[in-house]
């Protein structure tokens, strides 16, 4: 195996921390700059293949300015001033919300007046900057990451919040329809594929997902069976659906076979119950 130099930005976060650990275990040299470095110092600290894991997830609604800074502001300085072998920017499959198709070249739908869309719009602005900065000798790639399952229960994502609630209270309060559905991907698949994409990916944009839709009904039923928790469904629950996420590009280039998300969830639950 060829070893490389990586810089993981946002290494204190859920995905960034797991990626740093994976890369070091694989024998790579990994740099993890401090969280609050000024832009000029952060740009000067870059080495080798940069993976941009900086971002806000569950708290973006209450921190709009920080969200834009994280997804766009810091990135702008690194692309303009940083020296690196490549840069891989973590976007999100949330950008497909409201669209008709979930492949990388599909037209996207956004509604700036909707509060939830600030996250999507800032990620898309980050993507646009990446495309503008790309050079063959200095490639800049975009990875649209699905909802990640694995690791421990510290993440703020949807499934982990349900798990913590079920384990702590014996009940699951659901504020969205049981028919709502999303794509989920195992954390182990994420770290493995980010290494491949960052070091030698040929495309400019990838969906990093399982390609499998899981409904809230499937997830809640699974958690309830394992934890014996009961479900409380809000009367105002609304349905949210994403188009199926296409992972053919990842399959063709890297022979990617995703881990079934419920297998990962079962493993996680077996260690916590």
SULCORWO-V837455 format. One record per residue. N is the residue number from 0. SS is DSSP state (a for helix, b for strand, c for the rest). OMEGA is omega in whole degrees, 0 to 359 (none if undefined). D_CENTER is the distance of its C-alpha to the mean C-alpha in Angstrom with 2 decimals. Layout:
((N;SS;OMEGA;D_CENTER) (N;SS;OMEGA;D_CENTER))
This chain:
((0;c;175;26.18) (1;c;177;25.91) (2;c;184;24.44) (3;c;172;22.71) (4;b;179;22.02) (5;b;166;18.45) (6;b;178;17.41) (7;b;178;14.15) (8;b;187;13.63) (9;c;184;12.14) (10;c;177;13.35) (11;c;182;14.38) (12;c;186;11.00) (13;a;182;9.48) (14;a;182;7.36) (15;a;179;9.93) (16;a;180;12.78) (17;a;179;12.15) (18;a;179;11.78) (19;a;179;14.94) (20;a;180;16.78) (21;a;182;16.12) (22;a;178;17.31) (23;a;178;20.32) (24;a;179;21.24) (25;c;177;21.36) (26;c;180;23.84) (27;c;171;22.00) (28;b;187;22.87) (29;b;176;19.96) (30;b;180;20.27) (31;c;181;18.33) (32;c;179;19.88) (33;c;188;20.57) (34;c;191;18.38) (35;c;177;21.02) (36;c;172;22.75) (37;c;184;24.42) (38;a;182;22.98) (39;a;179;25.96) (40;a;179;25.64) (41;a;178;21.92) (42;a;182;22.72) (43;a;184;25.59) (44;c;186;23.60) (45;c;178;21.41) (46;c;171;22.34) (47;c;181;21.64) (48;b;183;18.21) (49;b;174;15.86) (50;b;187;12.09) (51;b;180;10.87) (52;c;180;8.29) (53;c;178;10.29) (54;c;175;9.21) (55;c;181;10.27) (56;c;187;8.97) (57;c;185;11.94) (58;c;182;14.61) (59;c;181;14.08) (60;c;181;17.08) (61;c;182;19.41) (62;c;185;18.41) (63;a;183;18.42) (64;a;178;19.93) (65;a;179;17.57) (66;a;180;14.58) (67;a;177;16.34) (68;a;184;17.35) (69;a;186;13.94) (70;a;187;12.40) (71;a;190;15.80) (72;a;180;18.65) (73;a;180;17.80) (74;a;182;16.36) (75;a;180;19.68) (76;a;182;21.73) (77;a;180;20.00) (78;a;183;20.34) (79;a;190;23.90) (80;a;187;25.17) (81;c;174;23.17) (82;c;184;24.43) (83;c;177;22.08) (84;c;176;22.19) (85;b;174;18.89) (86;b;178;15.77) (87;b;185;12.26) (88;b;178;10.13) (89;b;172;6.35) (90;b;187;6.56) (91;b;174;5.45) (92;a;173;7.73) (93;a;182;9.25) (94;a;179;11.45) (95;a;180;13.36) (96;c;180;14.72) (97;c;180;18.48) (98;c;181;18.58) (99;c;183;20.76) (100;c;184;18.78) (101;b;175;15.29) (102;c;191;16.07) (103;c;182;15.09) (104;c;183;18.52) (105;c;172;18.84) (106;c;183;20.16) (107;c;180;17.96) (108;c;177;19.41) (109;c;178;19.02) (110;c;186;21.32) (111;c;182;21.62) (112;c;181;23.84) (113;c;184;21.34) (114;c;183;19.86) (115;c;186;16.43) (116;a;177;16.27) (117;a;178;16.18) (118;a;182;12.39) (119;a;183;12.40) (120;a;180;15.36) (121;a;175;14.20) (122;a;180;11.09) (123;a;174;13.72) (124;a;175;16.15) (125;a;177;13.98) (126;a;181;13.69) (127;a;176;17.45) (128;a;179;18.28) (129;a;179;16.64) (130;a;179;18.78) (131;a;184;21.76) (132;a;186;21.51) (133;c;172;21.18) (134;b;181;24.29) (135;c;181;25.22) (136;c;182;26.25) (137;b;189;23.17) (138;b;176;20.24) (139;b;186;17.17) (140;b;177;14.29) (141;b;174;11.27) (142;b;176;8.25) (143;b;189;6.80) (144;b;177;3.72) (145;c;179;5.24) (146;b;191;5.99) (147;b;178;6.40) (148;b;179;10.15) (149;c;180;12.33) (150;c;179;13.78) (151;c;186;15.67) (152;c;185;15.92) (153;c;182;14.95) (154;c;179;11.49) (155;c;184;11.95) (156;c;191;10.08) (157;a;183;12.65) (158;a;182;13.84) (159;a;177;14.29) (160;a;177;16.20) (161;a;179;18.36) (162;a;180;19.03) (163;a;180;20.14) (164;a;181;22.27) (165;a;181;23.85) (166;a;184;24.71) (167;a;189;26.04) (168;a;184;27.97) (169;c;180;28.52) (170;b;176;27.22) (171;b;177;24.12) (172;b;183;24.21) (173;b;182;22.37) (174;b;176;22.25) (175;b;186;20.96) (176;c;176;22.80) (177;c;180;22.81) (178;c;175;22.48) (179;c;184;19.06) (180;b;178;16.56) (181;b;173;12.88) (182;b;177;11.15) (183;b;181;9.79) (184;b;181;9.15) (185;b;180;10.77) (186;a;179;9.55) (187;a;176;12.59) (188;a;181;11.66) (189;a;183;8.42) (190;a;180;10.76) (191;a;184;13.56) (192;a;176;12.25) (193;a;175;10.78) (194;a;181;14.34) (195;a;183;15.92) (196;a;184;14.19) (197;a;185;14.72) (198;a;182;18.26) (199;a;177;19.63) (200;c;182;17.53) (201;c;183;20.03) (202;c;180;18.10) (203;c;183;16.76) (204;b;180;13.71) (205;b;164;11.83) (206;b;176;9.98) (207;b;189;8.12) (208;c;177;9.01) (209;c;184;12.16) (210;c;182;14.15) (211;c;177;15.52) (212;b;172;15.82) (213;b;178;16.47) (214;b;175;18.59) (215;a;177;18.85) (216;a;179;22.31) (217;a;184;21.19) (218;a;182;18.91) (219;a;179;21.58) (220;a;181;24.33) (221;a;180;22.75) (222;a;182;22.17) (223;a;180;25.62) (224;a;183;27.32) (225;a;187;26.13) (226;a;183;26.51) (227;c;179;29.41) (228;c;175;27.87) (229;b;188;29.06) (230;b;174;27.18) (231;b;183;28.03) (232;b;180;26.99) (233;b;177;27.25) (234;b;180;29.90) (235;b;184;27.77) (236;b;179;24.84) (237;b;182;23.51) (238;c;174;21.75) (239;c;181;18.33) (240;b;174;17.54) (241;c;172;15.22) (242;c;175;16.77) (243;c;182;16.06) (244;b;183;13.30) (245;c;179;15.36) (246;c;182;14.54) (247;a;180;18.07) (248;a;180;17.32) (249;a;180;15.37) (250;a;184;18.18) (251;a;185;20.94) (252;a;187;20.00) (253;a;182;18.82) (254;c;186;20.40) (255;c;172;17.13) (256;c;185;17.84) (257;c;172;15.06) (258;c;177;15.94) (259;c;185;16.88) (260;a;180;14.49) (261;a;175;17.66) (262;a;178;18.94) (263;a;179;16.14) (264;a;179;16.80) (265;a;178;20.47) (266;a;179;20.20) (267;a;182;18.43) (268;a;181;21.12) (269;a;180;23.90) (270;c;184;23.28) (271;c;182;23.23) (272;c;none;26.04))
